[in-house]
Amino acid sequence: MSDFHSLSIKAVFDKLKTSSEGLSNNEAAKRLIKYGDNKLSENKAPGKMAIFISQFKNALILVLVITGLSSFIIGAKEEAIVIVVAISINIAFGFFQENKANQALEKLKKMSEHTAFVLRDKRECSINSHNIVPGDVLLLKAGNRVACDARIIDANILQINEASLTGESLPAKKQNELIAKGASLADRTNMVYAGTIIISGQGVAIATETGANTEIGKIATMVRETKEERTPLQLRLENFSKTLGFIFLGICSVIILVGLLQGREIIEMIETGVAVGVASIPEGLTAAVTFILALGIQKILKKKALTRKLVAAETLGSVTVICTDKTGTLTKGEMSVDHIVIGEKEFELSNPGSRQNLGDAKAVSLALQIAMMCNDASIENPKQALSDWKFIGTSTETALLRAAMESGLRKEELLKSEPKIAELPFDSEKKFMLSLHAHANGTYLLYEKGAPERLLEKSSHFYHHGSICVLDENQKHNLIKNYEKMTAKGL
């Protein structure tokens, strides 16, 4: 475990022989040769010929091959053809699935390559993440993936999703103060780790570990070195194939022995024994098993999961107990706007008919506009279809932005008429966020969102039945009861 988290920023600079201005291109090139590319070491993907040959590493297939050859030798050509067809179906299905999965994995590897922002020769530049070396100064920006393990120099409301390493679904808040030696990975708030996603804020960090030496790299190494075990289906088929082989040899031996004792020709008895043994082999079994597994693979693919081998479908089906910790890392970890309460009136976004009139629709639209304008989330690919949009930000912020966008509001258009002047970001202590905008008529607009108890503390009026009313203690009590009722429902 690296101890960079327990060192001061100056000590980290000294240890890595770098500075806040970053490395020079020449020094970075030397270090790239010394430390290697910043990518996880991996086994070379098997070629098409290797995948094809691997299909024969199956005891049942070998029994069928021997049976097919025996059938051909004794002249049972129809039986031999049936066996060849059964073997061909099994091999074709297996080869097609594994080859397709390998191609998809290769595409995923290329997609995983991304651009990182670093300081080189005292200026900011973007480079391929594979070219990052220890000592590089990284510029961390919301929406980017962290390219390597690094010690934070400066952090401005920096939050990172580290669920892939810690299992915590909530973003980790980062800072640059040193942490006591021996702290667990989840407690090292002054470090960022390769493969994690920057949810919000900005920061600057020094690259400390790259490639296989990163925390995610160590996990990948352990996974790669873990011995692959045979699946329950493979073990059962192997035992079944051995049993079939013994039955085949036993039948042939008994028939040949009995025939010889009766004084018959040895060639005749061998042919008879082989013919009876071949008849005992279920040629359609491999095709049936392959077909059933292929159907399982297709169902898994519909759930957007990728399996490399056919037997993986059966392995998943053999699972009887799943032990889990957090829900956020197993589910999508997404939130959505489901209900909106304006005054004492509640609207369900899942039911458009709940907006009874034009006045209510305007009120809902205004509420969503406030949630959108006072918001740190953004869309990475706004030019694509709405269903393909990739939102960047915390789950709460993205849920509010998505609801507003889906209702027809467009932030970039509103910002043209109401340019942002200043912003007070949300934090866990204040529990509210402010966004100040200039209006076309020369006035100003202040959008605010936050925890209901904080906003009610400083509110004098509220929107009720189409008009702005004074918020007295009785009305405030009713509003508190309303949101507590929603909280009790899990909203």
NORSUL-V738444 format. One line per field, one symbol per residue. ss: DSSP state (a for helix, b for strand, c for the rest). psi: psi as a letter, one per 40 degrees, with the letter a starting at -180 (. if undefined). burial: 1 if it has 9 or more other ideal C-beta (glycine too) atoms within 8 Angstrom, else 0. Layout:
BEGIN
ss->???
psi->???
burial->???
END
This chain:
BEGIN
ss->cccaaaccaaaaaaaaccccccbcaaaaaaaaaaaccccccccccccaaaaaaaccccaaaaaaaaaaaaaaacccaaaaaaaaaaaaaaaaaaaaaaaaaaaaaaaaaaaaccbbbbbbccbbbbbbaaacccccbbbbbcccbcccbbbbbbbbbbbbbcaaaacccccbbcccccccccccaaacccbbccccbbbbbbbbbbbbbcaaacaaaaaaaaaaaccccccaaaaaaaaaaaaaaaaaaaaaaaaaaaaaaccccaaaaaaaaaaaaaaccccaaaaaaaaaaaaaaaaaaaccccccccaaaaaaacccccccccccccccccccccbbbbccbbbbcccaaacccaaaaaaaaaaaaaaaaccccbbccccccaaaccbbccaaaaaaaaaaaaccccaaaaaaaccbbbbbcccccccbbbbbbbcccccbbbbbbbcaaaaaacccbbbbccbbbbccaaaaaaaaaaaaaaaaccc
psi->hieddeiidddddddefaieeaiiddddddddddeiigihiiihhiiddddddddefhdddddddddddddddeegdddddddddddddddddddddddddddddddddddehihihihhfeihihihdeeiiheihihhiheihhdihihhdihgfhhhhfdddeehdiihhiieiiiiieiiddegeeiiiheihhdiaiihihhdiibeeiddddddddddehhhiiiddddddddddddddddddddddddddddddeeihddddddddddddddehgdeddddddddddddddddddefihhdidedddddeehdhhhiciddedadfiiihdihhhbehhhhdegdeehdiddddddddddddddddgheiihdgeeiideehhihaiddddddddddddeeihdddddddgihdiihiiieddfiiihhihideeaihhhhiahddddddehdiihhfeihihgiddddddddddddddddee.
burial->00011110100110010100011000110011001001001000000000110111011111111111111101010011011101101110111011101101110000000001111100000010101111111111010111111111101011111110100110110111001000101101111111111111111111111111011111111001000000101110110111011011101111110111000001011111111111011010011011101101100110000011111111100100000001011000000010111110001010000010000110111011111111111111000000001011110011111111101010100110010100000100011111111010000010111101011100100101000010100011011101100100000
END
